[in-house]
Amino acid sequence: MSESTPAPRSSHAVCQLTGQWRDRQYLLHGHGPDAPVSQPPPLVVRLHGRGIDATRFDWWTGFSGLADEAGFLLAIPEAVGERWNDGRQIGPTQEIDDVGFLAAVIEDVGARLPVDRTRVYLVGMSNGAAMAGRFACAAGCNGPSDHAGQPCSALGESESTLKRQRLVTRCRRA
């Protein structure tokens, strides 16, 4: 971690996936102190844009504060070289299975904490938004967010409306 990169927030666990996932990690922000525990919360997977890591992205956007306010779990995975293989470009990330990695992150969170698997969402900025769209299309709504036959969702944000206004893309099983 460089001097310009802040440490992860104390409320985050740094979770490591090994093997096929090239020792990749993600930040996991669990339940806030006021979160209801009567039912499993939804999971939001937050994808950073190109050129920024998960920790700086969380500090920059403050999304973990929104997770506490709204009562959802937050996973912030790391792309290889701060660039997602969103299917648009060729280059160093072309051979990386980010769709599989994101599915593994969702499964890993579900193994660590109770999650409402009918409410799993991907949210991204820039390259992360494109990756959220790729995941939704590649999963064909038969991926991890569709365990109960529910719609899967990918949420993307334009850079000018980073914090709250979202472009929502839904894909439904035919």
Beta strands, then each sheet from edge to edge (+ up, - down):
strand 1: 12-17
strand 2: 24-29
strand 3: 43-47
strand 4: 73-77
strand 5: 120-125
strand 6: 152-157
strand 7: 167-171
sheet 1: 1+ 2- 4+ 3+ 5+ 6+ 7-
end
